[in-house]
Amino acid sequence: MTKLDKLLDKLSKHPKTFKYTDLKSLLLNLGYQELNKGKTSGSRVAFYNKRSDHLIRLHKPHSGNELKKYVVEQIYDELKTQGYL
């Protein structure tokens, strides 16, 4: 099982915690690029998949590396809609 498979499996189980660094790795491996406006973007970040023309927007965690539960659910729904889960 690859790291990508493990991260998809973890996300599909609706975890209470999910690290932003794991999410970033997951999305990059699925073909998304991280978009932001440099140092002025604050906590907002977007991931864009050119192949599917799909955009995911979210807020990075402010303190620490753990995403909030609602963000994890949002990502789950987005990836399920795109057929990854």
C-alpha beads as a LAMMPS data file, in Angstrom:
LAMMPS data file: protein, C-alpha beads

85 atoms
84 bonds

1 atom types
1 bond types

-500.0 500.0 xlo xhi
-500.0 500.0 ylo yhi
-500.0 500.0 zlo zhi

Masses

1 110.0

Atoms # bond

1 1 1 0.000 0.000 0.000
2 1 1 1.483 3.347 -1.049
3 1 1 1.553 6.465 1.108
4 1 1 -1.170 7.923 -1.141
5 1 1 -3.347 4.846 -0.572
6 1 1 -2.787 5.072 3.186
7 1 1 -3.749 8.757 3.280
8 1 1 -6.884 8.147 1.180
9 1 1 -7.817 5.256 3.465
10 1 1 -7.302 7.378 6.579
11 1 1 -9.407 10.223 5.157
12 1 1 -12.190 7.840 4.133
13 1 1 -12.525 6.751 7.776
14 1 1 -13.487 10.315 8.798
15 1 1 -10.676 10.792 11.331
16 1 1 -10.997 13.221 14.200
17 1 1 -7.547 14.567 13.386
18 1 1 -5.715 14.967 10.085
19 1 1 -2.456 16.824 9.607
20 1 1 -2.207 19.684 7.126
21 1 1 1.127 18.323 5.899
22 1 1 -0.555 14.969 5.148
23 1 1 -3.384 16.730 3.329
24 1 1 -0.927 18.744 1.268
25 1 1 0.989 15.575 0.357
26 1 1 -2.259 13.811 -0.536
27 1 1 -3.508 16.592 -2.790
28 1 1 -0.147 17.080 -4.506
29 1 1 -0.017 13.348 -5.261
30 1 1 -3.512 13.542 -6.751
31 1 1 -2.332 16.212 -9.194
32 1 1 -3.351 19.375 -7.335
33 1 1 -1.098 22.433 -7.088
34 1 1 -1.045 24.694 -4.058
35 1 1 -2.117 28.228 -4.872
36 1 1 -1.804 31.190 -2.543
37 1 1 -1.008 34.853 -2.749
38 1 1 2.358 34.669 -1.079
39 1 1 2.900 36.131 2.348
40 1 1 -0.331 38.143 2.178
41 1 1 -2.617 35.122 1.779
42 1 1 -2.845 34.539 5.515
43 1 1 -4.406 31.229 6.431
44 1 1 -6.332 30.846 3.183
45 1 1 -5.007 28.369 0.646
46 1 1 -6.356 26.763 -2.506
47 1 1 -5.427 23.591 -4.322
48 1 1 -6.137 23.416 -8.046
49 1 1 -6.205 20.355 -10.279
50 1 1 -5.672 21.496 -13.856
51 1 1 -6.636 18.128 -15.346
52 1 1 -10.104 18.125 -13.779
53 1 1 -10.391 21.933 -13.448
54 1 1 -11.253 21.460 -9.778
55 1 1 -10.467 23.928 -6.994
56 1 1 -10.422 23.174 -3.255
57 1 1 -10.245 26.136 -0.856
58 1 1 -9.561 25.838 2.837
59 1 1 -8.009 27.484 5.860
60 1 1 -4.660 26.255 7.109
61 1 1 -4.466 25.514 10.830
62 1 1 -3.447 28.581 12.847
63 1 1 -1.574 26.867 15.608
64 1 1 -0.099 23.467 15.099
65 1 1 -0.599 21.205 12.121
66 1 1 -4.024 19.648 12.816
67 1 1 -6.967 20.489 10.565
68 1 1 -10.333 21.234 12.115
69 1 1 -12.982 18.521 11.806
70 1 1 -15.157 20.566 9.421
71 1 1 -12.193 21.032 7.062
72 1 1 -11.518 17.288 7.028
73 1 1 -15.187 16.659 6.188
74 1 1 -15.072 19.321 3.455
75 1 1 -12.006 17.696 1.883
76 1 1 -13.634 14.265 2.122
77 1 1 -16.738 15.537 0.311
78 1 1 -14.676 17.277 -2.377
79 1 1 -12.526 14.209 -3.082
80 1 1 -15.549 11.915 -3.081
81 1 1 -17.267 14.166 -5.630
82 1 1 -14.144 13.956 -7.807
83 1 1 -14.118 10.137 -7.586
84 1 1 -10.986 9.707 -5.479
85 1 1 -12.895 8.142 -2.539

Bonds

1 1 1 2
2 1 2 3
3 1 3 4
4 1 4 5
5 1 5 6
6 1 6 7
7 1 7 8
8 1 8 9
9 1 9 10
10 1 10 11
11 1 11 12
12 1 12 13
13 1 13 14
14 1 14 15
15 1 15 16
16 1 16 17
17 1 17 18
18 1 18 19
19 1 19 20
20 1 20 21
21 1 21 22
22 1 22 23
23 1 23 24
24 1 24 25
25 1 25 26
26 1 26 27
27 1 27 28
28 1 28 29
29 1 29 30
30 1 30 31
31 1 31 32
32 1 32 33
33 1 33 34
34 1 34 35
35 1 35 36
36 1 36 37
37 1 37 38
38 1 38 39
39 1 39 40
40 1 40 41
41 1 41 42
42 1 42 43
43 1 43 44
44 1 44 45
45 1 45 46
46 1 46 47
47 1 47 48
48 1 48 49
49 1 49 50
50 1 50 51
51 1 51 52
52 1 52 53
53 1 53 54
54 1 54 55
55 1 55 56
56 1 56 57
57 1 57 58
58 1 58 59
59 1 59 60
60 1 60 61
61 1 61 62
62 1 62 63
63 1 63 64
64 1 64 65
65 1 65 66
66 1 66 67
67 1 67 68
68 1 68 69
69 1 69 70
70 1 70 71
71 1 71 72
72 1 72 73
73 1 73 74
74 1 74 75
75 1 75 76
76 1 76 77
77 1 77 78
78 1 78 79
79 1 79 80
80 1 80 81
81 1 81 82
82 1 82 83
83 1 83 84
84 1 84 85
